[in-house]
Amino acid sequence: MTKPLVIGYYTVNTPYEQEAELLKLSLQTHGYEHDLHPVKNLGTWQKNTQLKAEIVRHFLSKYPGQGLLYLDVDAIMIQKPVLLDELDADIAAVHFCDTSELLSGTVYFGGTEKCIEVVDRWMVLNAKYPKLLPDGRKAWDQRTLEMAIRETESVNFVELPEEYTWIVELTEKRKPGLVPVIQHTRGAYRWKKKIDRGQFGQA
């Protein structure tokens, strides 16, 4: 069985540096290799999160053909994500609590040609919609990823159990008793306003 390599990124000179250390500790506890990339703080939460597609594309090129598990840096691995070992998928992720909202905090990228095609389309959509989508919603990275998946033909998308993107206060309210595999601690909720207000220096 082959474990996926865990990838991610964090903005330097922000509290996400400390979040990254906690994530690394949890990965080491469960025996998962990781490659977390430091990036400059672009000044707003949305700009920083839209870097996700470029970061994933970088790792797909760095580790060709390898299964990659992207985790937001505010995540903690509570249990081993064993369903991802030898997973046959181009992309796998969770939709939030039986809704149509794709979550991008935990995403498996299979390293396939279709996977790369989706990520390339994801980057195009982020560039095309830096702030708002055509329907007026904010152009969050998870929304542009959902669009990229829909717009790419014959993608093998696998729905992951909700335990793989278990969100503090949100999932536990909607799905009480669900035991997390990957716990997300809502760093955006805790730090977004301070980053958007420029309370942390640029790197």
FIKOLZA-1660 file (N, C-alpha, C; in steps of 0.1 Angstrom, whole numbers, plus 5000, padded with zeros to 4 digits):
% residues 203
   i   px   py   pz ch aa at
   1 5008 4988 5000  A  M  N
   1 5000 5000 5000  A  M CA
   1 5009 5012 5000  A  M  C
   2 5005 5022 4992  A  T  N
   2 5013 5034 4991  A  T CA
   2 5006 5046 4997  A  T  C
   3 5012 5052 5006  A  K  N
   3 5006 5064 5012  A  K CA
   3 5008 5076 5003  A  K  C
   4 4998 5085 5002  A  P  N
   4 5001 5097 4994  A  P CA
   4 5010 5106 5002  A  P  C
   5 5018 5114 4994  A  L  N
   5 5026 5125 5000  A  L CA
   5 5017 5137 5004  A  L  C
   6 5018 5142 5016  A  V  N
   6 5010 5153 5020  A  V CA
   6 5017 5166 5016  A  V  C
   7 5009 5175 5009  A  I  N
   7 5014 5187 5004  A  I CA
   7 5006 5199 5010  A  I  C
   8 5012 5211 5009  A  G  N
   8 5004 5222 5014  A  G CA
   8 5013 5235 5013  A  G  C
   9 5008 5246 5018  A  Y  N
   9 5016 5258 5019  A  Y CA
   9 5011 5267 5030  A  Y  C
  10 5019 5277 5033  A  Y  N
  10 5015 5286 5044  A  Y CA
  10 5022 5300 5041  A  Y  C
  11 5015 5310 5046  A  T  N
  11 5021 5324 5044  A  T CA
  11 5030 5327 5055  A  T  C
  12 5042 5332 5052  A  V  N
  12 5052 5335 5062  A  V CA
  12 5048 5348 5068  A  V  C
  13 5054 5350 5080  A  N  N
  13 5051 5362 5088  A  N CA
  13 5036 5363 5092  A  N  C
  14 5029 5352 5093  A  T  N
  14 5015 5352 5098  A  T CA
  14 5014 5340 5107  A  T  C
  15 5003 5339 5115  A  P  N
  15 5001 5328 5124  A  P CA
  15 5001 5314 5117  A  P  C
  16 4999 5314 5104  A  Y  N
  16 4999 5302 5097  A  Y CA
  16 5012 5294 5097  A  Y  C
  17 5023 5301 5100  A  E  N
  17 5036 5294 5103  A  E CA
  17 5035 5285 5114  A  E  C
  18 5028 5289 5125  A  Q  N
  18 5026 5281 5137  A  Q CA
  18 5017 5269 5134  A  Q  C
  19 5006 5272 5126  A  E  N
  19 4997 5262 5122  A  E CA
  19 5004 5251 5114  A  E  C
  20 5014 5255 5106  A  A  N
  20 5021 5245 5098  A  A CA
  20 5029 5236 5107  A  A  C
  21 5035 5241 5118  A  E  N
  21 5042 5232 5127  A  E CA
  21 5033 5222 5134  A  E  C
  22 5021 5226 5137  A  L  N
  22 5012 5216 5143  A  L CA
  22 5008 5206 5133  A  L  C
  23 5006 5210 5121  A  L  N
  23 5002 5200 5111  A  L CA
  23 5014 5190 5109  A  L  C
  24 5026 5195 5108  A  K  N
  24 5037 5186 5106  A  K CA
  24 5038 5176 5118  A  K  C
  25 5036 5180 5130  A  L  N
  25 5037 5171 5141  A  L CA
  25 5027 5160 5140  A  L  C
  26 5014 5164 5136  A  S  N
  26 5004 5153 5134  A  S CA
  26 5007 5144 5123  A  S  C
  27 5014 5148 5112  A  L  N
  27 5018 5140 5101  A  L CA
  27 5029 5130 5105  A  L  C
  28 5038 5136 5113  A  Q  N
  28 5049 5127 5118  A  Q CA
  28 5044 5116 5127  A  Q  C
  29 5034 5120 5135  A  T  N
  29 5028 5110 5144  A  T CA
  29 5023 5098 5137  A  T  C
  30 5017 5101 5125  A  H  N
  30 5010 5090 5118  A  H CA
  30 5019 5084 5107  A  H  C
  31 5031 5089 5106  A  G  N
  31 5041 5084 5096  A  G CA
  31 5039 5088 5082  A  G  C
  32 5034 5101 5080  A  Y  N
  32 5032 5106 5066  A  Y CA
  32 5043 5116 5062  A  Y  C
  33 5049 5114 5051  A  E  N
  33 5059 5123 5046  A  E CA
  33 5051 5136 5041  A  E  C
  34 5058 5147 5041  A  H  N
  34 5051 5160 5038  A  H CA
  34 5061 5169 5031  A  H  C
  35 5055 5178 5023  A  D  N
  35 5063 5189 5017  A  D CA
  35 5054 5201 5018  A  D  C
  36 5056 5210 5027  A  L  N
  36 5048 5222 5029  A  L CA
  36 5057 5234 5024  A  L  C
  37 5051 5242 5016  A  H  N
  37 5058 5253 5009  A  H CA
  37 5055 5267 5015  A  H  C
  38 5065 5274 5019  A  P  N
  38 5063 5288 5024  A  P CA
  38 5060 5298 5012  A  P  C
  39 5051 5307 5014  A  V  N
  39 5048 5317 5003  A  V CA
  39 5047 5331 5010  A  V  C
  40 5048 5341 5001  A  K  N
  40 5046 5354 5006  A  K CA
  40 5032 5357 5009  A  K  C
  41 5029 5365 5019  A  N  N
  41 5015 5370 5022  A  N CA
  41 5012 5380 5011  A  N  C
  42 5001 5377 5003  A  L  N
  42 4997 5386 4993  A  L CA
  42 4988 5397 4998  A  L  C
  43 4985 5397 5011  A  G  N
  43 4977 5408 5017  A  G CA
  43 4963 5406 5019  A  G  C
  44 4957 5396 5013  A  T  N
  44 4943 5393 5016  A  T CA
  44 4941 5378 5016  A  T  C
  45 4931 5373 5024  A  W  N
  45 4929 5359 5025  A  W CA
  45 4925 5353 5011  A  W  C
  46 4917 5360 5003  A  Q  N
  46 4913 5354 4990  A  Q CA
  46 4925 5353 4981  A  Q  C
  47 4933 5363 4980  A  K  N
  47 4945 5362 4972  A  K CA
  47 4954 5350 4976  A  K  C
  48 4956 5349 4989  A  N  N
  48 4964 5338 4994  A  N CA
  48 4959 5324 4991  A  N  C
  49 4945 5323 4993  A  T  N
  49 4939 5310 4990  A  T CA
  49 4939 5306 4975  A  T  C
  50 4938 5316 4967  A  Q  N
  50 4938 5313 4953  A  Q CA
  50 4952 5309 4948  A  Q  C
  51 4962 5310 4956  A  L  N
  51 4975 5304 4952  A  L CA
  51 4974 5289 4953  A  L  C
  52 4964 5283 4959  A  K  N
  52 4964 5269 4961  A  K CA
  52 4965 5261 4948  A  K  C
  53 4959 5266 4937  A  A  N
  53 4960 5259 4924  A  A CA
  53 4974 5259 4919  A  A  C
  54 4981 5270 4920  A  E  N
  54 4995 5271 4915  A  E CA
  54 5004 5262 4924  A  E  C
  55 5001 5262 4937  A  I  N
  55 5010 5253 4946  A  I CA
  55 5008 5239 4942  A  I  C
  56 4995 5235 4940  A  V  N
  56 4992 5221 4937  A  V CA
  56 4999 5217 4924  A  V  C
  57 4998 5226 4914  A  R  N
  57 5004 5224 4901  A  R CA
  57 5019 5222 4902  A  R  C
  58 5026 5230 4911  A  H  N
  58 5040 5229 4913  A  H CA
  58 5043 5215 4918  A  H  C
  59 5035 5210 4928  A  F  N
  59 5038 5197 4934  A  F CA
  59 5036 5186 4924  A  F  C
  60 5026 5187 4915  A  L  N
  60 5023 5177 4905  A  L CA
  60 5035 5176 4896  A  L  C
  61 5041 5187 4893  A  S  N
  61 5053 5186 4884  A  S CA
  61 5065 5181 4892  A  S  C
  62 5066 5185 4905  A  K  N
  62 5077 5180 4913  A  K CA
  62 5077 5165 4916  A  K  C
  63 5065 5160 4917  A  Y  N
  63 5063 5146 4920  A  Y CA
  63 5055 5139 4910  A  Y  C
  64 5060 5138 4897  A  P  N
  64 5051 5133 4886  A  P CA
  64 5046 5119 4889  A  P  C
  65 5033 5117 4887  A  G  N
  65 5026 5104 4888  A  G CA
  65 5023 5099 4902  A  G  C
  66 5027 5107 4912  A  Q  N
  66 5025 5103 4926  A  Q CA
  66 5012 5109 4931  A  Q  C
  67 5005 5100 4939  A  G  N
  67 4993 5105 4946  A  G CA
  67 4997 5115 4957  A  G  C
  68 4990 5127 4957  A  L  N
  68 4993 5138 4966  A  L CA
  68 4980 5141 4974  A  L  C
  69 4982 5143 4987  A  L  N
  69 4971 5147 4996  A  L CA
  69 4974 5161 5000  A  L  C
  70 4966 5170 4994  A  Y  N
  70 4966 5184 4998  A  Y CA
  70 4959 5186 5011  A  Y  C
  71 4965 5193 5020  A  L  N
  71 4958 5197 5033  A  L CA
  71 4960 5212 5035  A  L  C
  72 4950 5219 5039  A  D  N
  72 4951 5233 5044  A  D CA
  72 4960 5232 5056  A  D  C
  73 4968 5243 5058  A  V  N
  73 4978 5242 5068  A  V CA
  73 4972 5243 5083  A  V  C
  74 4959 5247 5084  A  D  N
  74 4953 5247 5097  A  D CA
  74 4946 5233 5100  A  D  C
  75 4950 5223 5092  A  A  N
  75 4945 5209 5095  A  A CA
  75 4953 5202 5105  A  A  C
  76 4947 5191 5110  A  I  N
  76 4954 5182 5119  A  I CA
  76 4950 5168 5115  A  I  C
  77 4960 5159 5113  A  M  N
  77 4957 5145 5110  A  M CA
  77 4954 5138 5123  A  M  C
  78 4941 5134 5125  A  I  N
  78 4937 5128 5138  A  I CA
  78 4939 5113 5136  A  I  C
  79 4935 5107 5125  A  Q  N
  79 4937 5093 5122  A  Q CA
  79 4943 5092 5108  A  Q  C
  80 4949 5080 5105  A  K  N
  80 4955 5078 5092  A  K CA
  80 4944 5077 5082  A  K  C
  81 4945 5085 5071  A  P  N
  81 4935 5085 5060  A  P CA
  81 4937 5073 5051  A  P  C
  82 4934 5061 5056  A  V  N
  82 4938 5049 5049  A  V CA
  82 4930 5046 5036  A  V  C
  83 4919 5053 5035  A  L  N
  83 4911 5051 5022  A  L CA
  83 4919 5057 5010  A  L  C
  84 4929 5065 5013  A  L  N
  84 4936 5071 5002  A  L CA
  84 4948 5062 4997  A  L  C
  85 4951 5052 5005  A  D  N
  85 4961 5043 5000  A  D CA
  85 4956 5035 4988  A  D  C
  86 4963 5037 4977  A  E  N
  86 4960 5031 4964  A  E CA
  86 4946 5035 4959  A  E  C
  87 4942 5047 4962  A  L  N
  87 4929 5052 4957  A  L CA
  87 4930 5054 4942  A  L  C
  88 4919 5049 4935  A  D  N
  88 4919 5050 4921  A  D CA
  88 4910 5062 4918  A  D  C
  89 4916 5074 4916  A  A  N
  89 4909 5086 4914  A  A CA
  89 4918 5096 4908  A  A  C
  90 4912 5105 4899  A  D  N
  90 4919 5117 4895  A  D CA
  90 4920 5127 4906  A  D  C
  91 4908 5129 4912  A  I  N
  91 4906 5138 4923  A  I CA
  91 4896 5133 4933  A  I  C
  92 4898 5135 4945  A  A  N
  92 4889 5131 4956  A  A CA
  92 4887 5142 4966  A  A  C
  93 4875 5144 4971  A  A  N
  93 4873 5155 4981  A  A CA
  93 4859 5153 4987  A  A  C
  94 4856 5162 4996  A  V  N
  94 4843 5161 5003  A  V CA
  94 4834 5173 4999  A  V  C
  95 4821 5170 4999  A  H  N
  95 4811 5180 4998  A  H CA
  95 4805 5182 5012  A  H  C
  96 4803 5194 5016  A  F  N
  96 4800 5197 5030  A  F CA
  96 4786 5192 5034  A  F  C
  97 4786 5183 5043  A  C  N
  97 4774 5179 5050  A  C CA
  97 4761 5177 5040  A  C  C
  98 4763 5169 5030  A  D  N
  98 4752 5166 5021  A  D CA
  98 4747 5178 5013  A  D  C
  99 4756 5188 5011  A  T  N
  99 4753 5199 5002  A  T CA
  99 4761 5198 4989  A  T  C
 100 4759 5208 4980  A  S  N
 100 4767 5208 4968  A  S CA
 100 4780 5216 4969  A  S  C
 101 4783 5220 4981  A  E  N
 101 4795 5228 4983  A  E CA
 101 4807 5220 4985  A  E  C
 102 4816 5220 4975  A  L  N
 102 4829 5213 4975  A  L CA
 102 4838 5220 4986  A  L  C
 103 4845 5212 4993  A  L  N
 103 4854 5217 5003  A  L CA
 103 4869 5213 4998  A  L  C
 104 4877 5223 4999  A  S  N
 104 4891 5222 4993  A  S CA
 104 4902 5221 5004  A  S  C
 105 4898 5219 5016  A  G  N
 105 4908 5218 5027  A  G CA
 105 4915 5205 5027  A  G  C
 106 4908 5194 5022  A  T  N
 106 4914 5181 5021  A  T CA
 106 4911 5176 5006  A  T  C
 107 4921 5175 4998  A  V  N
 107 4918 5171 4984  A  V CA
 107 4929 5161 4980  A  V  C
 108 4925 5150 4975  A  Y  N
 108 4935 5140 4969  A  Y CA
 108 4936 5143 4954  A  Y  C
 109 4949 5144 4950  A  F  N
 109 4952 5146 4936  A  F CA
 109 4960 5133 4931  A  F  C
 110 4954 5126 4921  A  G  N
 110 4960 5114 4917  A  G CA
 110 4972 5114 4909  A  G  C
 111 4977 5126 4904  A  G  N
 111 4988 5127 4896  A  G CA
 111 4986 5122 4882  A  G  C
 112 4974 5121 4877  A  T  N
 112 4971 5116 4864  A  T CA
 112 4970 5127 4854  A  T  C
 113 4969 5124 4841  A  E  N
 113 4967 5135 4831  A  E CA
 113 4955 5143 4833  A  E  C
 114 4944 5136 4837  A  K  N
 114 4931 5143 4839  A  K CA
 114 4932 5152 4851  A  K  C
 115 4939 5147 4862  A  C  N
 115 4941 5155 4874  A  C CA
 115 4948 5168 4870  A  C  C
 116 4959 5167 4862  A  I  N
 116 4967 5179 4858  A  I CA
 116 4958 5188 4849  A  I  C
 117 4950 5182 4841  A  E  N
 117 4941 5190 4833  A  E CA
 117 4931 5198 4841  A  E  C
 118 4926 5192 4852  A  V  N
 118 4917 5200 4861  A  V CA
 118 4924 5211 4868  A  V  C
 119 4936 5208 4873  A  V  N
 119 4944 5219 4880  A  V CA
 119 4948 5230 4871  A  V  C
 120 4951 5227 4858  A  D  N
 120 4954 5238 4849  A  D CA
 120 4942 5246 4846  A  D  C
 121 4930 5240 4845  A  R  N
 121 4918 5247 4843  A  R CA
 121 4915 5256 4856  A  R  C
 122 4918 5250 4867  A  W  N
 122 4916 5257 4880  A  W CA
 122 4924 5270 4880  A  W  C
 123 4936 5270 4876  A  M  N
 123 4944 5282 4876  A  M CA
 123 4939 5292 4866  A  M  C
 124 4934 5287 4854  A  V  N
 124 4928 5297 4845  A  V CA
 124 4916 5304 4851  A  V  C
 125 4907 5296 4858  A  L  N
 125 4895 5302 4864  A  L CA
 125 4898 5312 4875  A  L  C
 126 4909 5309 4883  A  N  N
 126 4913 5318 4893  A  N CA
 126 4918 5331 4887  A  N  C
 127 4925 5330 4876  A  A  N
 127 4930 5343 4869  A  A CA
 127 4918 5350 4863  A  A  C
 128 4908 5343 4858  A  K  N
 128 4897 5349 4851  A  K CA
 128 4887 5356 4861  A  K  C
 129 4886 5349 4873  A  Y  N
 129 4877 5354 4883  A  Y CA
 129 4885 5357 4896  A  Y  C
 130 4892 5368 4897  A  P  N
 130 4900 5370 4909  A  P CA
 130 4892 5374 4921  A  P  C
 131 4880 5379 4919  A  K  N
 131 4872 5384 4930  A  K CA
 131 4858 5377 4931  A  K  C
 132 4851 5378 4920  A  L  N
 132 4837 5373 4919  A  L CA
 132 4835 5364 4908  A  L  C
 133 4826 5354 4910  A  L  N
 133 4822 5345 4899  A  L CA
 133 4810 5352 4891  A  L  C
 134 4807 5347 4879  A  P  N
 134 4797 5353 4871  A  P CA
 134 4783 5354 4878  A  P  C
 135 4781 5345 4888  A  D  N
 135 4768 5345 4895  A  D CA
 135 4768 5354 4907  A  D  C
 136 4779 5361 4909  A  G  N
 136 4780 5371 4920  A  G CA
 136 4786 5366 4933  A  G  C
 137 4789 5353 4934  A  R  N
 137 4795 5348 4946  A  R CA
 137 4810 5351 4946  A  R  C
 138 4815 5351 4958  A  K  N
 138 4830 5353 4959  A  K CA
 138 4837 5342 4952  A  K  C
 139 4848 5345 4946  A  A  N
 139 4855 5334 4938  A  A CA
 139 4865 5327 4947  A  A  C
 140 4859 5320 4957  A  W  N
 140 4868 5311 4966  A  W CA
 140 4874 5300 4958  A  W  C
 141 4886 5296 4962  A  D  N
 141 4893 5285 4955  A  D CA
 141 4885 5272 4954  A  D  C
 142 4877 5269 4964  A  Q  N
 142 4869 5257 4963  A  Q CA
 142 4858 5258 4952  A  Q  C
 143 4853 5270 4950  A  R  N
 143 4843 5272 4940  A  R CA
 143 4849 5271 4926  A  R  C
 144 4861 5277 4924  A  T  N
 144 4867 5276 4911  A  T CA
 144 4872 5261 4908  A  T  C
 145 4876 5254 4919  A  L  N
 145 4879 5240 4917  A  L CA
 145 4867 5232 4913  A  L  C
 146 4856 5234 4919  A  E  N
 146 4844 5227 4915  A  E CA
 146 4840 5230 4901  A  E  C
 147 4842 5243 4896  A  M  N
 147 4840 5246 4882  A  M CA
 147 4849 5239 4873  A  M  C
 148 4862 5238 4877  A  A  N
 148 4872 5232 4869  A  A CA
 148 4869 5217 4867  A  A  C
 149 4864 5210 4878  A  I  N
 149 4861 5196 4877  A  I CA
 149 4849 5194 4868  A  I  C
 150 4839 5203 4869  A  R  N
 150 4827 5202 4860  A  R CA
 150 4831 5204 4845  A  R  C
 151 4840 5213 4843  A  E  N
 151 4843 5217 4829  A  E CA
 151 4854 5208 4823  A  E  C
 152 4859 5198 4830  A  T  N
 152 4868 5188 4824  A  T CA
 152 4862 5175 4822  A  T  C
 153 4862 5170 4810  A  E  N
 153 4855 5158 4806  A  E CA
 153 4862 5146 4812  A  E  C
 154 4853 5136 4816  A  S  N
 154 4858 5123 4820  A  S CA
 154 4867 5122 4832  A  S  C
 155 4865 5132 4841  A  V  N
 155 4873 5132 4853  A  V CA
 155 4868 5121 4863  A  V  C
 156 4876 5113 4868  A  N  N
 156 4873 5103 4878  A  N CA
 156 4873 5109 4892  A  N  C
 157 4862 5115 4896  A  F  N
 157 4861 5122 4909  A  F CA
 157 4855 5112 4919  A  F  C
 158 4861 5111 4931  A  V  N
 158 4856 5102 4941  A  V CA
 158 4852 5111 4953  A  V  C
 159 4841 5109 4959  A  E  N
 159 4836 5116 4971  A  E CA
 159 4842 5109 4983  A  E  C
 160 4849 5117 4991  A  L  N
 160 4855 5112 5003  A  L CA
 160 4844 5113 5015  A  L  C
 161 4846 5104 5025  A  P  N
 161 4837 5106 5037  A  P CA
 161 4839 5119 5044  A  P  C
 162 4829 5124 5050  A  E  N
 162 4830 5137 5056  A  E CA
 162 4840 5138 5068  A  E  C
 163 4844 5126 5073  A  E  N
 163 4855 5126 5083  A  E CA
 163 4868 5131 5078  A  E  C
 164 4869 5132 5065  A  Y  N
 164 4882 5136 5059  A  Y CA
 164 4883 5151 5057  A  Y  C
 165 4872 5158 5059  A  T  N
 165 4872 5173 5060  A  T CA
 165 4863 5176 5071  A  T  C
 166 4867 5173 5083  A  W  N
 166 4858 5176 5095  A  W CA
 166 4862 5189 5101  A  W  C
 167 4852 5199 5101  A  I  N
 167 4855 5213 5104  A  I CA
 167 4850 5216 5118  A  I  C
 168 4858 5221 5126  A  V  N
 168 4855 5225 5140  A  V CA
 168 4843 5234 5140  A  V  C
 169 4833 5231 5148  A  E  N
 169 4821 5238 5151  A  E CA
 169 4810 5236 5140  A  E  C
 170 4815 5234 5127  A  L  N
 170 4805 5233 5116  A  L CA
 170 4801 5218 5114  A  L  C
 171 4811 5209 5111  A  T  N
 171 4807 5195 5109  A  T CA
 171 4801 5189 5122  A  T  C
 172 4807 5193 5134  A  E  N
 172 4803 5187 5146  A  E CA
 172 4788 5191 5149  A  E  C
 173 4784 5202 5145  A  K  N
 173 4770 5206 5147  A  K CA
 173 4760 5199 5138  A  K  C
 174 4765 5198 5125  A  R  N
 174 4756 5191 5115  A  R CA
 174 4756 5176 5116  A  R  C
 175 4768 5171 5120  A  K  N
 175 4769 5156 5120  A  K CA
 175 4775 5152 5134  A  K  C
 176 4768 5154 5145  A  P  N
 176 4773 5150 5158  A  P CA
 176 4777 5136 5159  A  P  C
 177 4788 5133 5166  A  G  N
 177 4792 5119 5167  A  G CA
 177 4802 5114 5157  A  G  C
 178 4803 5122 5146  A  L  N
 178 4813 5119 5135  A  L CA
 178 4827 5121 5140  A  L  C
 179 4835 5111 5139  A  V  N
 179 4849 5111 5144  A  V CA
 179 4858 5116 5133  A  V  C
 180 4866 5127 5135  A  P  N
 180 4874 5132 5124  A  P CA
 180 4886 5123 5120  A  P  C
 181 4889 5122 5107  A  V  N
 181 4902 5117 5103  A  V CA
 181 4911 5129 5101  A  V  C
 182 4907 5139 5093  A  I  N
 182 4914 5151 5091  A  I CA
 182 4905 5162 5097  A  I  C
 183 4910 5169 5108  A  Q  N
 183 4903 5179 5114  A  Q CA
 183 4908 5193 5109  A  Q  C
 184 4898 5202 5106  A  H  N
 184 4902 5215 5101  A  H CA
 184 4898 5225 5112  A  H  C
 185 4907 5233 5116  A  T  N
 185 4905 5241 5128  A  T CA
 185 4901 5256 5125  A  T  C
 186 4897 5258 5113  A  R  N
 186 4891 5271 5109  A  R CA
 186 4901 5283 5111  A  R  C
 187 4913 5281 5106  A  G  N
 187 4922 5292 5106  A  G CA
 187 4918 5305 5099  A  G  C
 188 4910 5303 5088  A  A  N
 188 4905 5314 5081  A  A CA
 188 4895 5322 5090  A  A  C
 189 4887 5316 5098  A  Y  N
 189 4878 5322 5107  A  Y CA
 189 4886 5330 5118  A  Y  C
 190 4897 5324 5122  A  R  N
 190 4905 5330 5133  A  R CA
 190 4914 5341 5128  A  R  C
 191 4919 5340 5116  A  W  N
 191 4930 5350 5112  A  W CA
 191 4927 5358 5099  A  W  C
 192 4916 5355 5092  A  K  N
 192 4913 5362 5079  A  K CA
 192 4913 5377 5081  A  K  C
 193 4905 5382 5091  A  K  N
 193 4903 5396 5092  A  K CA
 193 4916 5404 5095  A  K  C
 194 4925 5398 5103  A  K  N
 194 4937 5404 5106  A  K CA
 194 4947 5404 5094  A  K  C
 195 4946 5394 5086  A  I  N
 195 4955 5394 5074  A  I CA
 195 4949 5404 5064  A  I  C
 196 4936 5405 5062  A  D  N
 196 4930 5414 5053  A  D CA
 196 4933 5429 5057  A  D  C
 197 4934 5431 5070  A  R  N
 197 4936 5444 5075  A  R CA
 197 4951 5448 5075  A  R  C
 198 4960 5439 5071  A  G  N
 198 4974 5441 5070  A  G CA
 198 4981 5442 5084  A  G  C
 199 4975 5434 5093  A  Q  N
 199 4982 5434 5107  A  Q CA
 199 4994 5425 5107  A  Q  C
 200 4997 5418 5097  A  F  N
 200 5009 5410 5096  A  F CA
 200 5017 5415 5084  A  F  C
 201 5030 5416 5086  A  G  N
 201 5038 5421 5076  A  G CA
 201 5039 5413 5064  A  G  C
 202 5043 5419 5052  A  Q  N
 202 5045 5412 5040  A  Q CA
 202 5059 5405 5041  A  Q  C
 203 5060 5393 5035  A  A  N
 203 5073 5386 5035  A  A CA
 203 5082 5392 5025  A  A  C
% end
